[in-house]
Amino acid sequence: MPLPAGASFVSAPIAHLQIRVISGRNLIAADVGGTSDPFVKIRSPSGASKEVKTKVQNKTLNPVWNETFVITLGNAVHDLVLVEVYDHDKIGSNDCIGFVAIDPSKLPFGQEVLTDENLSWVPHGEVKLAITAQNFGIQYHPPQYLNDYSIYRNSLPGMSKKGLEKSKKKEKKSGHKAAKGTKASGPYTGKACPPGYSIKNGWVKKDKSAASQAGKEIGKGLKKLGKLL
């Protein structure tokens, strides 16, 4: 999303970003009973702000949280904010059931914008957010910028576990395709992610956990051993 003509970005030594986590819709079912116990966690990469999270909403795929948080950013131009949805497990670790990356550098200064975000890493699911850059952001923008920003965010596809899979499907359906020999680049090139995430082809990708990687390596070793035997 390009900067509007005549607009400019105003930074702050310590940027304050307010996120109101309103609701979720059509989340995936992580529990045996066909529901989830979802809660939301918000993180930034700089460590300037503590991790915050909502309360758990039990046994629902369409939760309503309506909780507001203010986090601090070390660099509002380069930092990405991750809004992660988890299924709460009483025994064992909580399961990630989707995430959304927010680029604060495109937010209007001091004005709340409402967005319906497509969750990545899962087949389906959305979260509704209200986001305000309290002391930084884009100034001198045209009145329609708020609406344009919401449309832009709503149009961003969720990424699958395989990276650009959902994006490619959307690209094929719309008839738009990157030129031969080139890769379509996402909107997050050059941005910084919180631990556990990385940028691939301009899109945010969830890294494999150490336990998952170890299990994969053990599996490869056992397979080789089986061939030798």
Buried (B, 14 or more C-beta within 10 A) or exposed (E): BEEBEEBEBBEBEEBBBBBBBBBBBEBBEBEEEEBBBBBBBBBBBBEBBEEBBBEBBEEEBBBEBEBBBEBBBBBBBBBBBBBBBBBBEEEEEBBBBBBBBBBBBBBBBBBBBBBBBBBBBBEEBBBBBBBBBBBBBBEEBEEEBBEBBBEBBEEBBBBBEEBBEBBBEBBEEEEEEEEEEEEBEBBBEEBBBBEBBEBBBBBBBBEEEEEEEEEEEEEEEEEEEEEEE
